[in-house]
Amino acid sequence: MFSDERKDGSPRFGKLHFPVGLWINSPKKHFAKLGRRWPSVGSVKSTSSDTASRGSEPVEMRPATKNKASRHKRISALFQRGGTGVPTSGGRGRWASEKKLADLIDPLPEDRVEPPSQGEVPGILKIYGGDISTGANYKSVLATARSTARQLVQEALERYGVAQANAEDAYVLCDVVGNVHGTDGSWQAQYLRAVGDSERPLVLQDVWKPKTGCTRRFEIRRRCDVERMAEGEDGDGSGISQARRQQSRRSRAASGGHVAPKERADNLSLRRSISEMNLSTKRRRDRKGVLSMAVGEPQEAAEESRLKAAEGAEGTSTPPASEAEAMDVANLEQLSQCLIQPPTEHPYFLQLLGYNEKQEFVIHVMTRRRHIFGRPERCPAPDQSNYVDTFLNAPDILPRHCCVVSSVPPADPSQPRGSAMVRPFRGALITHNGAPLHRQVELAPGDLLGMGQHFLFMYKDPRAAAVPPAWLPKAWVSPGLVGALACQACGRSLQERQEAFRAYLKSREPQLRYRPQEQEALLAEIVRLQEAPNCRLGPAFLFGLCLEHAARELEPGHLPRLIARIAQLVKEAVWEKIKEIGDRQPENQQDKGELGNLSIEEVAADLRPLMLWMANAMELLSLVQKRVLDIEKDLDLEGASHNALLSSDLETCDEAMAVLDEVIMSTFQQSVYYLTKTLYSALPALLDSNPFTATADLSHVPELSSMPEGIQGTLAIYQATLELTRDCDLHPDLVSQTFGYLFFFSNASLFNTLMERGSSHQSLFQWAKAVQIRTNLDLVLDWLQGVGLGDIAAEFFRKLSTTANLLCVPKTSLLQTSWSRLRNDYPALTPAQLQHVLTNYQLGPGRVSPECWSPPEKERDEIAHSDIFESFTDHPPLILPCDGFRLRLSEPVSDDTLHRQLTRLRRFLWELERESLPANQRAVYGLDPSQ
């Protein structure tokens, strides 16, 4: 309806029917929702490297076979089984967010990701299952870098012959690190960790290697036994429990979605802790030195440790690690976790408060440009519309809670980098530097971002210049407009508050501050302003300021309700005016003894309120449309399936816009009805009057008083209508369509009268009378051309003008013109209308129409069944404009009338606020609006 951004184009409304008396129904506006193109899980392009680069302990590469078809069949079956695996709640909540840094940088946009390569070669993974089958060593399963732990558990259970329903829920894959006993070759486990259902075992073993002297293998165990063992070991802090927790911490990376094995070498420094990178004796010695300095070890002890390390480097044998040394290693593991440095090339979030801080990260790296916080869902959607980068496990966190969009690097490196943006999803509890956040705002480095009641993050961007955070206390300065109505607790003196209030009253900034409890009184006062002189677009302007204030200051759900309330108040006001105008019509008066038509001045005075509401409703509809487009963008971003509140808000706005459409069309209908009713009695004089009279001065055509008396009445109606539309600041497109309907009615009425009287004894189909009609019509068209309506008039008066031109042809020339020539020269007339004019043309007594005027045989049947009169139902449709609106809410108020109305409302709101205060506090404020 407005601009190119309108999704369903410019609507065309129902036609106006004459005689008027039927309402034009306004169809509700329904906005087409843009389809969200999210790639499915199967369409995510694999960036993994060949599986031959993985550890050789549990993986064996299957040699190429001759039966390639069967191999591809097995690979296809593997992908089909892998696509059906659904991670459990616990696994997704803890491990599904663990991805590597480089894989989070979005090598391609999400809507252009391609399906995985079918050429990825799978490997064989050994899974030991002593808990399932006694005496069994291991079973081999086919695995790729995309295979999750849950999928491998399903495959292993099939190999072990476990056919129970949902058996994969009762078992868990465990990552076990240990060594082989030297004497009997038995396996002795030292570290154990339950692998998350959504983790990738092949990726896990590739990015984290066991310590020197240890090997790893994957075992399948009963979930209840592993949980029971974890509960029992957490109390005594045994070695396996501690090692399992340490290994769990090591396996984590930046919080996010799934892990992909591409570019591992670039990411190891971020993924691995210091202890993981210690694979050599030299690094172990360096770490012991760090431990000594960190725990304050005496210099003698540190020197002793250095000498022992030197002896070990020379090849001297050292005794086995004692229990004290094992404790030192454990302390070192914990200390190394505290020495991880934040990233230097990516923005990140530093977690200050959390829900379960023992299991949560301290640093959350922002590796995609669009970073989403949310809660893990038990049953995730099959597509990526639920994509979440950082999972937060708290009861008050929504599945999609908050979205942060980083800034785009400037084209010129010397230019400062733009700010990031943060916006909450609908219904999410978010605070920005301690203040509630309802809509998108800028996010600067150092800002505090609170999510729910438990999480608090600090946003950091190492690429941006260091500036003091916005939440740091600033030196107090004397306020201007902001805070003009603040209390004494703000520290302002009485004189400062009075000056601020006076500055607020006189300000030309488009700002209207009010409290929600004052809204109803404010809206009613704006409606009453319509009756004030020189009001024009005041109601639409003030309503627009209310919308701006609600969108900027109040909670998001308040704006749709405000739009609906404004539309309803406008409709009620217009309906009252329509009833008042109807009651003042002569035919509706109780005393019907003397019926007479109203003058054009009286009609214009009655129609002025309707024209004003038409102009205001049109401007208001454009302002509402801009707000609805913002809601549609939020809905497209969040998805209709995720946010029923936004969908409900959009429906409320659509209904309100349909009400405003109805207001516009109702006021248009009533206006043209009363104008055409006045025209109906003035138009016949244009056919009967003689413009060649002594009183007519055709040399001063633009002056209405110098026009012939026969056309003064018609032109007076046109002039009064033009002045009325200009006085009401009606949109130029609506002005053109108003006159288009008046010209359409004038042409149809005059043409039908001409055709009707042409066949009577007072025939107008003669040369002398036609010259008078042509002259009167030319005077009208010339006057309309002078006021800027010539093009519209020429278009709608074409049929009457063509008929007058035909009748003005000299009789001798007309008698020699054939039917086909007349049809070509006057195409605006239908065959039936042309035949009617020629048949009733006054040739003189005793003379008949020439044979050349007869239509051909094939057209006679059409002429016999055609109507010669113009239909009033074929009027042009009303099309609402999409640009050219007058109100600009982003610019200072330059119109003095609008500024006076704005000042009056500001005083009105302050009076309401003062009345709500206790009597003993009103005088303390000292803010007298009369000053």
N, C-alpha and C positions, 0 to 999 in steps of 0.2 A: 504494500500500500504506500509506503514511503521509501524512497531511495532504492538503490540497487540491492541493499542488504536485506530487503524484505523477501522472505523465502517463497511466498506464494504469489508474488507479483501484484500488480494493481488490480483490485477487484472491480467488477462492474456490478452495479446495483440494479434492482428492479426498475422498470420504466415507470414514469409518472403517467397516470391515466387521466384523461379528461372526459367528462366532468369530474372535478376533484371531489373527494368525499371518502375515497379509499386511502388507507394508510399504506405507505411503502414499507414493506418489511425489510429490516436490515439483517442480512445473513451474518451469523457469528463468524468472527475471524478465527481461522484455525491455521496455525503456523506449522509448516512441514518441518519435522525434526530431521536434521541431517543424520544420515546413518553413520554409525561409528564403525570404522574399518579397523578392527583389531586383529592382528594375526593370530591364528590358532596355535596351539602348542606344537602341532606338527609342522607349522610353517616357519619355525625359528631356525635360522641358518646355523649349522654347526660350525664352530671355529676350532674344533679340537684337532690336535696333531695326531699323527699315526700312533696307534697303540703299541707299536714296537718300541717306542721310547720309554715305556713304563718299566717299573721294577721287574726284574727277572725272577724274583722269588715265587710269587704266587701266580704269575701269568706266563703262559706259554703261547707262542704264536702257532696257529694251525697252519701247516704247510698247504700250499695250493693243491687242490685236487682237480682231477680231470672232469668230474661231474660239476661243472659250474652252475648248471641250472638248479641242482639240489642245494648247493651252497647259497645261492641267492634266495631260494625259497626259505631256507632256515633264517637268513638275515631278515627277510621280509616278515616272517613270523615273529622274530625277536622284536622288531619295531612295533608290530601290532600288539604284542603283549606289553611292551614297555609303555605304550600310549594309554593303557587302561589302568596303570598303577596309580592309586590315589594315596598320597601321603597321609599319615595319621595326624591328629591334632598336635600331639606332643612333638613329633618329628618336625612338622612344618613350623611350629612356633619357635623352635630352637635352632634348627639347622637349615631350613629352606632359604633363609636370608643370607647365607654365607656364600659370597661370590668373590671372585678375584677382581682386582682393581681394573685391569685393562679390559675385562669383559663387560664392565659397567659403563664404558665410555660410549656405547652405542656406535659401532662402526657404520651402521646404516640406520635410517629412520625406522621406527617400529612398523610403519605400514608398508615397508618395502623389503622386509626380511623374507628370504627365500627358504624353501624346504631344505632339510638336511641332505647332504650328499650321500647318495646310495653307495658310493665307493669306499666308505669308511670300513676298514678291516677290523672285525671283532677279534677278541682274544679269549683264552681259556683261563678262568679264575677258579682256583682250588678253594673249596669251602669245607672245612672240617666240621663234622657233626657227631662227635662222640656222645653228646647228650641225646641224640635221636636214635642212633643205632649203635649198640655196643659192639666194639670190635671193628667198626668201619673206620677206615682211615680218612678219606676225603672223597668228595664228589666234585666233578668238573662241570662248570656251567659256562655258557657262552655269554660274554660281557663286552660292552663297549664303553667308551668314555661317557656316554649319555645314560648308561644304566644306573638306576638308583638302587639303594640298599634294599628297599622293599621289593623291587622287581627281582633282584637276585635271590632274596629269601624265597619268593614264590618258585623260582626255577629250582633252587636247591631242594625244597620240600617235595617237588615233583620227582626229582632224581632219587630222593630217599624213600619215596613211596608213601608219603603222608598225604592221605586223601581226605582229611577232615575239612569241613566247610570253614572258611575264614581262618585257616590254620596260620596264615602269615601274621595275624594279629597276636598269636600266642608265642611267636618266636621273634628274635631280634638278631641282627648281624653284629658281631663283636670284632673290634680291631684289637688283636692280642700281640704284644711284643714280648719276646723272651729269648731263650737260647737253648741249645741242645746240650744236655749233660754229657760230659766227656767220657765217662766210664761206660754207661749202658746205652747212650744215644737217645735217652728219653727227652721229651720236650718239657721244659719248665717255664711257665708263664710268669712274667714279672709285672707287666702293665696290661690293663684291660680297659676298654672303653666301648660302650654301646654306640654303634653308628646310627645316626639319625636316618629315618626312613627315606628322606629326600636327598641325602648325601650321595655323592658319586664315589664309590670305593676306588675305582681306578684313578680318578683325579686325586683322591686323598693320599694314596700311596705314592703318587708321583711328586706331590708338592711337599710331603713330609716324610723324611727318612728316619728310620730308627738309629739309635746311637751305635757307635762302633762296637762290634762284638755281639750285637743283638740282631735278631731277625724278626720278621712279623708274618702273621698269617691271619686269615679271616675264619672265625668259627661261628656257627649258628647255635644259639642257646635259647633256652626257654626264657621268655621275658620276665616271668615272675621270679625265676631264680636270680637273674641279673639284678632286678630291683631289690630283692631281699638281700643279696650280697652287698649292694651299694648302701642299703640302710644299716647293715651290720658293720660295715667298714668305716662309715662316716663317724661312728662314735669313737673308735680307737685310733683312727688316722693311720691305718696300715699302709704299707708301701704301695700295694696295688691301687688302693683308693686314691692316694695322693698322686701317684703317677697317672692314673686315669683322669683325674681332674686337670693335671698339668697338660696331658696330651689333648684333652678336650679344648683347653684354652689355646693350645698351639694350632689346632686344626681350624680355629675360627679365623675369619678375615674380616674385611669391611662388611658391615651389615648390608644385606641386599638380597637379591633373588638367587637364582641357581648359579652354579659354578661351571665355567667353561675352561678348558685347559689351554687356551691359546695364550701365547706370549707369557709363559710362566716365568721365564728368566727375568723379565722386566718387573715382575710383581713379587718375587720372593722376599725382597727387602721389606715389603709392607706386610706380607702374610706371615712371615716367620718371626718368632721372637729371637732374642740373642741366643738362648739355649739351643734352638733348633739349628742355628747356623754354626754352632760349635762342633764341627765334625773332625777337628784336628787337635792334636796335643797342644799346639801353640795357642790356639784359641782358648783351650781350657786353662792354660797357664795365665793368659791375659785376664780371663774372667775371675780367677782366684785373686789376682791383684786388685781387680775392681771390688770384689767382695771385701777384701781386707780394708780398703779405703772406705767403703760404705759403712761397715759395721764398726769402724774405729779400732781395728786390730793394732796392737802395739807394734812398733817398728821392728822389734826383735822377732816377733812371730812372723811378720811379713817377710823379713830377710830370710828366716828359716824356710818359709814356703818357697821363696825364690831359689834357695840353694837346692831344695829337694826337686824342684822342677828342672834345674840345670842338670842334676844327677840323672833324672829320668831321660833328659834329652840326650845324654852321652851313652845311653844304653844300659845303665845300671838297673837292676831289677828292683821293683818296689813291692812291698807287701800288699796283700789284698786290702781293699778299702774297709776300714773299720766302721763301726756303727756311728761314731762321731763324724767321720767324713761323710757318711750318708746323710746325716742331718745337715751338714754344711751345704751339700749338694741341693737338698730340698729347700733350704733357705735361699740359696742362689737362684733356684728356679723361680721362687716368689719374687725375689728382688729384680730379676731380669725382666719380669712382666711390667715392673714399674719404670723401667728405663727406656721403654719404646717411645720414639720421637714421633710427633705428629707429621703428617704429609706436608710437603713444601710446594706442591704444584696443583693441589686440588683443595677446594673449600671443604670444610668438615664441621661437624657439630660436636662440641665438648659437653658430655653429659654431666650435669652438676647434681641432679637428684634423679632417683629412679624408683621403680616399684619393687624390684628384687635385685638389689645392686650386686649380690654375689654371683649372679648369672648374667649380668648385662655388661655391655661394652662401655668403655669410657669415651672412645672416639668413634664417630660414625662418619666415614668418608663419603663425600658427595661426588660420585664418579660419573653420574649422568647429569645432563643439563636440567632434567626434570626429576626431582627427588620426592618420593611420596613416603610418608609415615603412615602406618596403620597397624591393625591387629590381625594376626594370622587367623584365617577361617578354617573351620573343620572340613568343609566341603568347598574347595575353591572352584571357581568357574573354569570351564575348559579353555576359554580364550584368555587373552591378556588384559581384559578390561579391569581386572582386579589387581593389576600388577602393583606390588608394594616393594619399595627399596629397603626400608628399615622397619622391622617388626618391633612393636612395643606391646609387651604382655601386661596389660592392666585392664580391669573391668570397665573403665570409663573411656577407653580408646576405641574409636570406630574402626571398622575394617579399612576404610580410607579416611584418614583423619586430617591430614595436612599435606599441602603440596608446596614445594620450594622450587623456584625456577632461577637458575643462576644467570648471571649477566653474559651477554655476548661480547667477545673480545672486540675492541674497536679496530677499525681498519687502519688507523694511524696509531702505531704503538706509543707515540708520545702523548696521545690523548688519555685522559683518565678513564678508568673502567667504569661501566655503569653499575647500578645497584641490582642486587638480586630481589626477587619478589616472592612473597609468601602469602598464601590464601588458604583459609580453612574450608574444609568441605562442610556442607550444610549439616547443622546439628552438632558440630565438633566444638569442644571446649578448648579454646586457644587463648593464650595471653601473649601480648607483645610488649616487652619492657614493663610488665606488670599491669597493663591495661587490656581489657577484653578485646579480642580481635574478631570482627564479624565479616570483613571483606578484605580484598587484596591490598597489601601495603608493601612499601619497600623494606627490605631486610638488609641492614648495614652490618659490617663486621663488628662484633662485640655486642650485638643485640641479644637480649634474653628472650627465649621462646619457650613458653610453658605449654604443655600438652596434658590435658586432663588435670587431675588433682595430684599427680605423683611425679611427672617428668618435667625436668627443667634443663634446657640446653642453652649453650652459648654458641652463636654462629661465628665461625672464624674463616677468613679468606686470606691465605698468605700472599696471594697475588695483588691484593689491594693495599693502598697506602694506609698506614696506621693513623687512625683518628680516635679521639676520645669517644667512648660509647655514649649513646643518646640517654641512657638511664643514669649517667653520673649527674650529681647535683650541679646546677648552674647558678651563677650569681643572679639574684633577683633584680629584675628591671621593671620599670613602670609600664603597665600594660597599655595597649591601644584598644582596638575593638574587642579582641578576645578577652573574655572574662569581665565584660563590662557590668554584668549583673552579679558579680561575686560577692560573697559575704565578707564580714570584717576579719574572719579568720585567715584570709589570704594575705593579710599584712598591709592592705591599702588603706590610706587615710580617707577620711570623709570627703575631702576636696578631690582626691584622685578618683574616687568612685563617681562623684558627680561629673567630673570632666570626662571620664570614660563613657558614662551613660549618654552624655550629650554628643560625644563623638559617634557613638553607635547610632543614635537617632539620625544624625545628619549624614551618615556615611552613604555613599552611592554604590557600595559593594552589594551585589545580588545575594544577600544573606538574610534569612529570617529564622531566628532561633526561638524555639518554643519547646515546652514539655509535653509529653504524651497526654497528660490529663487536661491540657488546654486545647487539644486539637479540635474537638467538636465545636467549641465556641469560636475558634479561629475560622474554621471552614464556613460556619454560618455567617460570620461577619464578612467574609469574602463574597459570599453569594449576595448579601445585601448591598455590597459596593456596586453591583451592576446597575442599580437604580440611580446612582450618582451621576451628575453631568460630566461629560468628557471622560467617561470611564473607559470606553473602548476595550482594549485588550488587558485591562487591569486584572480581572479574575483569572484569566489563563496564566498571566505572569506570576501572580501570587500563589496560585495553585502549584505552578512549576517550582517555586521556591520551597514550598512545603515538601514536594517530592524530593528535591535535592537534599533538604535537611534530613528527611527520613532515610534516604539512601546513604547518607554520610555518617549520621550520628546514631540512629536507632537500629534495633536488631533487624536482621534481614526479612523476617516474616512480617514486619510492620508495613513495609512498602506495598505489597499487593493489596492488603486490606485498605490502605489509604487510597490507592487508585480506585478500588471498587466503591469506596464511600464518596469520593469526589464525583465519579460518574453518576452515582445515584442522586446526589444533590443537584447536579446540573440537569438531569432529566426531570426531576420534580419541579425545579424552577421553570423550565421550558413548558411543561404541561400546564402549569398555572397560567402562564402568559397566553397560551393558545386558548384556554377556556375564557380568559378575560376578553380577548379579541373577538371570539365568537359571540359572547354575550352582548357586545356593543354593536353588532350588525343590525341594520334596520329590520330585517326579516325575523330577528329574534327578540325585538322589543315587544313589550306588552301592549303598547298603543300602536296598532298597525293601521290606524286610519290614514296616516300620511306616510307612505313608503317612498323613499328616495335613495339614490345612490350616494355614497360617501365621496367627498372630494378627494383628489389625490393627496392633498396635504394631510387630511385626516387619516387616510390609509397609510401614508408614510410614517406618521407619528405612532400609529398602532403597531406597525411592522418593525420599528426601530429596536425594541427589546429582542425580537426574534432574530433580527440580523446580527445584533451584538452577540447573542448566544451562539449563532452559527459560526461567527468569526472566532470566538473564544474556544468553542468546542474543537474547531479545526486545529488551532494552535496547540491546544491541550493534548489532542490526539497525537500530534507529532512528538511532544515531549514524553508522553507515556510510551510511545513506540520505541524510543531510544532506551528507556529503562527495561522494556520487555526484551529487547535484543541482548542486553547484558545478562538477563536471567537465562535466555536461551543459550548463551555462550557457557554459562556455568553448568547448565544441564548437559550440553554436549561434552563438556570436560568430565563431569562426574558420572554421567550415564543415567538414563531414566530408571534403569532397573536398580540402581544403588541409592537413589534419593527420591523417595515419593514426595517429600516436602517441596522440592523444587518443581516437580510436575504439578502439584496442587497449586503452587503459587502462579505458575504459568497459565493454568486453566482459569484462575481468578482474574488474572490480567486480561486474558482473551475475552472473558465475559464482560469486563468493564469496557474494553475497547469496542465491543459490539454495542454496548449502550451508547457510547459516544457517537458511533456510526449512525445509530437510530436518531439521536438528537440532531445531527447534521442534516440528515435526509428529511426529518420531520419539519425542521425550520425552513429548509429549502422548499418543501412542498407547500407549506402554508403561505410562504412569501409569494411564490409565483401564482398561487391560487387567487389571492386577493388582488394582485397586480393585474392578472389577466381578466379578472372580473370587472375591474375598472376599465381596462382596455376595450372590452367587448362593446361597451356603450359609446366609446369615442372613435372607433375605427371606421364605421360606415360613412362618416363625414369625408373621409379621404376619397371615397368613390363618387360622392355627390357634389362636392364643392367645386367651384370654379376658381382656379388660382389667378386667372387673368382679370382681376377686379381692380377698381381704382384705388382701394385701400391697401392693396398688397404692394410691397416694395421688395422685389426680388433681387435687388442689388446688395442687400444686407442679409444674406442668408444665415450667417451664424447667430444672429440675434433672433431670439424666439418671438419677441414682440412684433417683429417685422414680417413674420411668416403669414401666409393666408390663414384666415380664420378656420378653415376646414381642417387643417392639419395641426393647429396649435394644441388642441386637446391631446392628440396622440404624442406629440413631441414633449408636452408638459409631463406626461407620465414617464416617458423615457428619461427626461432630465431629473425628475424627482427620484427615480430609482437609482440613477448614477450617483447623485449626491448622497443618497442614503448609504449605498455601498462604500463610498469613500469615507463618509463620516464614521462608519462602523469598522473601518480598517479590514474589510473583508478580503480574503485571499484573492489575488488577481485571477486565478483559475476559476474560482467560484463566481467571481463577477462576470467573467466571460460566459460561463455556463448559465448564469441567471438571465443575461440578455439573450443568449442563444435560445432559451426556452420562450422568452417574450417575443422574439422575432419569429420563431417557429409558429407560435400561436397567432401572431398578427398576419403572417403570410397565409396560413390555413384558413383563418376566419375571413379575410378579404377575398381570397380566391373562391371559397365556397359561396360567399355572397354574390360575387361576380358571375359565377356559373349559374346560380339559382335565378338571379334577376335577368340573366341573358335570354332566358326562354320565356319571360313574361312580357306583358305589353310595355313595361318600362325597360326595354332592352338596352343594355350597355354595350352591345356588340355593334358599334358603329364608330366611324373614324373620328368624328367630332368629340364624342364622349371619351374615346380612348386617349386622345391627346391631353385632355384634362387629367385623366388618371395617371398618365405617364409623367406629366409635369409635377403633380403632387408627390408621386413616388420618388421622382428625382430630387425634389426638395428635401424629403425625409432622409434619403440616402446621403445627400450632401451634408446635411446637418450631423448625421451619425458619423460620417467620415471626419468631420471636424472635431468630434469629441473622442476619437480613437476607436470607434466601433464599426468602422466602414467595412472591414473584411468579414466580420461576423454577419453583418446585415446583408451584404451582397450574397453570401452563401445561403442564407435562409429565405431571402426574398426572391430567389431565382425563378420560381414558378410563376409568381405574380408578375415579375418583371418580364418574363418571356411572353406571357399572355398579352400584356400591354403592348409589347413590341409587335406582336402579330396583328393586333387590332389597329395599330398606327400605320400599317402598310397602306399606301394609297389603293383605292378600290380597283383601279384599272390594272395595277401590277398584281394585285392579289388574285384577280380573276384569271390571269394567265399562268399562275403558278400551279404545278401539278402536286398531287398528293405526296409522291415520293420526295419532291423537293421541299415541301413543307415539313415532312418528317425529319429530314436532314438538317433543316435550318432551325427547328425548334424542338430539340430532343428532350427538353425538360417536360413537355406535355406528353401524356400517354395517348395512344391512338383513340381511345374513347373520348378523352378531353378535347383533342384536336377536332374530332368529328363533331362534337357538340358545339364548339365555337363556330365551325364552318357552316353547320346546318342552320344555326340561328343568327348568322351574320346578316345585318340589314343592308340588302342590296338595292332596295327601292321597291316601289309598288309594282307588282306584276312580274318581277324578275325572279328567276329561279337559279339555284346553285349550278355552276358549270359542271360538266361531266368529269373534268380533270380532278375535281375535289373528291370524287368517289374513291373509297379505299378498295384495295384489291380483295378478291374473294376470300383469300386465306385469312385476312384480318377481320372480316365482318363478324365472324362468330365470336372472336375475342372481344370485339367492341360491344357486341350485344350483351355480354355477360360481365362487363367491367363497370366499376363505379367511377363516376366523374368527379366525386368530391374527395377532398383530402381528409385523411383520418387523423384525429387528435391523439391517437394512441401511438403513433409512430414518432414520438418525440425523441430527441437524443438522450442517451442514458447519462446519469450523474456519475462522474468519475472523480474521485478524490485526488487532490494533488499530492505529489511526492517530494516537492522541493519548493523553494521560494518563501519559506516561513519568515515571519518578522522577528519573533522573540529570540534573544540571545542571552541565555542565563549565565554565560561565562564571561560576559563583559560588564563593566560598570553601567549603572542605570543612567542613561543620558537624557531620557524623556522626563521633563519636569512633572508631568501629571502622574506617571508611574512612581516617581520618587516621593511625591506627596502621599500617595496611597500607601506606599511602603512605610513611610514614617508614621502614618496614622496607625497602621497595624502594629508597629513596634510599640507605640504608646499603649495601644489596647492590650497587648500581651503583658506589658509591665504592670498595668493596672490589675490584670488578673493575678499576676504573681504577688503583688503587694496585698491583695485581698486575702490570699491564702496564708499570709504570715500572721502571727499573733499581733494583737493591737499594740503591745508594748515594744515590738520590734520594727514597726513600720516607720516610726519617726527616727529610729537609730540609723536606718539606711541613708536617710537624707537625700534620696533620689526623687526629686520632684519633676515629673514630666512636663510641667508647665514652664520650666526654665528654658 
